[in-house]
Amino acid sequence: MRNCPNCNQPLTPVDYEGSRVLQCEQCHGFLVGKDQLASIKRTAGKTQAELKAEATADFRGSSAGRRPCPRCHAVMSKQIIGPSNQPLEIDVCVPCALIWLDGGELALIQLAHEATPGFAAEQELKRRMAALEASPKRNAAFEQNLAKLRIKPGPIEEGIAEAFKERVRRTP
């Protein structure tokens, strides 16, 4: 069992936006993998109100002290992330690819990411795809329009097609 690098309490596995992470029940900090953080940022499961409530209730400021990694116990490095007007200082163990986020920091990171134009565009695309899939008539029209497109194969596709044809010719 891993312990919290902040208060040395056992970390509890929890589901956060579809990712399994470890949380300290006392200080509300999270231990997340680098890839998990990227996945959490792409997920919009919690509402803005829920994220704001979490950040307000749990954020006490980034800690100044250096902490040991809960996995390898080496001292984690500090990294500053976020906008220059509201930076967060997070603890990172590069060899383990783990990130310690003090209480409320995960919600603040997600709120900041959801405010970016890229996230808004991605969510709009997801909404449009869901609408397309929900409407058989629109889906059929999309498929017909897609079939009308004359996509010219590139050299890779031509090479694969030629290799496939050659293989078929040689097969008895």
C-alpha positions in Angstrom: 0.0 0.0 0.0 1.2 3.5 -0.9 1.1 6.3 1.6 0.3 10.0 1.1 3.5 12.0 0.6 1.8 14.9 2.4 0.4 13.3 5.6 1.6 9.7 5.4 -1.9 8.3 5.4 -2.7 5.2 3.2 -3.8 6.2 -0.3 -7.2 4.8 -1.4 -8.0 3.7 -5.0 -10.8 5.8 -6.4 -12.4 6.4 -9.8 -11.9 10.0 -11.0 -13.4 10.8 -14.4 -13.0 7.2 -15.5 -9.4 6.7 -14.4 -8.3 4.7 -11.4 -6.2 7.0 -9.2 -5.1 7.0 -5.6 -6.5 9.6 -3.1 -5.6 10.6 0.4 -8.8 10.7 2.4 -7.3 13.1 4.9 -5.7 15.9 2.7 -7.7 15.1 -0.5 -4.5 14.9 -2.6 -4.3 12.6 -5.6 -1.5 10.4 -7.0 -2.0 10.1 -10.7 0.1 8.7 -13.6 1.2 11.0 -16.3 -1.1 9.2 -18.9 -4.0 9.1 -16.4 -3.8 12.9 -16.0 -4.0 13.3 -19.8 -7.0 11.0 -19.9 -8.7 12.8 -17.0 -8.2 16.2 -18.8 -10.0 14.8 -21.9 -13.0 13.6 -20.0 -15.9 15.9 -19.2 -17.7 13.7 -16.7 -17.9 16.3 -13.9 -19.8 19.5 -14.4 -18.1 22.9 -14.0 -20.0 23.4 -10.8 -18.8 20.0 -9.4 -15.2 20.9 -10.3 -15.5 24.4 -8.8 -17.0 23.0 -5.6 -14.1 20.4 -5.3 -11.5 23.1 -5.9 -13.1 25.5 -3.5 -13.5 22.9 -0.7 -10.1 21.2 -1.1 -7.5 23.7 -2.4 -5.3 25.2 0.2 -2.5 26.3 -2.1 0.4 24.3 -3.5 2.8 23.0 -0.8 6.2 24.5 -0.6 8.0 21.4 0.8 9.6 18.7 -1.2 8.0 15.3 -1.0 9.0 11.6 -1.5 7.5 9.6 -4.3 4.9 7.2 -2.9 6.3 4.5 -5.2 10.1 4.8 -5.2 10.6 7.2 -2.3 12.9 9.5 -4.2 12.3 13.2 -3.7 9.9 14.4 -6.4 10.7 17.5 -8.4 8.5 20.6 -8.4 7.0 21.7 -11.7 5.0 24.8 -12.4 2.0 24.4 -14.7 -1.0 26.5 -15.7 -1.4 30.1 -16.7 1.1 32.6 -15.5 -1.5 34.5 -13.6 -2.6 31.4 -11.6 0.3 28.9 -11.7 0.2 25.6 -9.8 3.3 23.9 -8.4 2.9 20.2 -8.7 5.2 17.3 -7.5 6.5 15.0 -10.2 8.5 11.8 -10.0 10.0 11.5 -13.5 11.3 7.9 -13.2 7.9 6.6 -12.0 5.9 9.0 -14.3 3.7 9.9 -11.2 2.3 13.2 -10.2 1.2 14.3 -6.8 -1.6 16.8 -6.8 -2.5 18.6 -3.5 -6.2 18.8 -2.6 -8.2 20.7 -5.3 -5.3 20.9 -7.8 -6.8 18.1 -10.0 -10.1 20.0 -10.2 -8.2 23.3 -11.0 -6.2 21.6 -13.7 -9.3 20.2 -15.3 -11.1 23.5 -15.1 -8.2 25.3 -16.7 -8.1 22.6 -19.5 -11.8 22.8 -20.1 -11.5 26.6 -20.6 -9.2 26.1 -23.6 -10.5 26.5 -27.2 -9.2 23.0 -28.1 -11.3 21.4 -25.4 -14.4 23.2 -26.5 -13.9 22.2 -30.1 -13.3 18.6 -29.1 -16.6 18.5 -27.1 -18.5 20.1 -30.0 -17.1 17.4 -32.3 -18.2 14.7 -29.8 -21.7 16.3 -29.6 -22.0 16.3 -33.4 -20.8 12.7 -33.7 -23.3 11.6 -31.1 -26.1 13.4 -32.9 -25.0 11.8 -36.2 -25.0 8.4 -34.7 -28.4 9.0 -33.0 -30.1 9.8 -36.3 -30.1 7.0 -38.8 -31.3 9.4 -41.6 -28.3 11.7 -41.0 -25.9 8.8 -40.7 -27.1 7.3 -44.0 -26.7 10.7 -45.7 -23.2 11.0 -44.3 -22.3 7.6 -45.6 -23.7 8.4 -49.1 -21.7 11.7 -49.2 -18.6 9.9 -48.0 -19.0 7.2 -50.7 -19.2 10.0 -53.3 -15.8 11.4 -52.3 -13.1 10.3 -54.7 -10.1 9.9 -52.4 -7.0 9.5 -54.4 -4.7 6.8 -52.8 -1.3 7.9 -51.8 2.0 6.0 -52.5 1.6 3.9 -49.3 -1.9 2.8 -50.1 -0.9 2.1 -53.7 2.0 0.0 -52.5 -0.2 -2.0 -50.1 -2.8 -2.6 -52.9 -0.1 -3.7 -55.3 1.4 -6.1 -52.7 -2.0 -7.5 -52.0 -2.7 -8.0 -55.7 0.6 -9.8 -56.1 0.0 -12.0 -53.2 -3.5 -13.0 -54.6 -1.9 -13.8 -58.0 0.6 -16.1 -56.3 -2.0 -17.9 -54.2 -3.1 -21.2 -55.8 
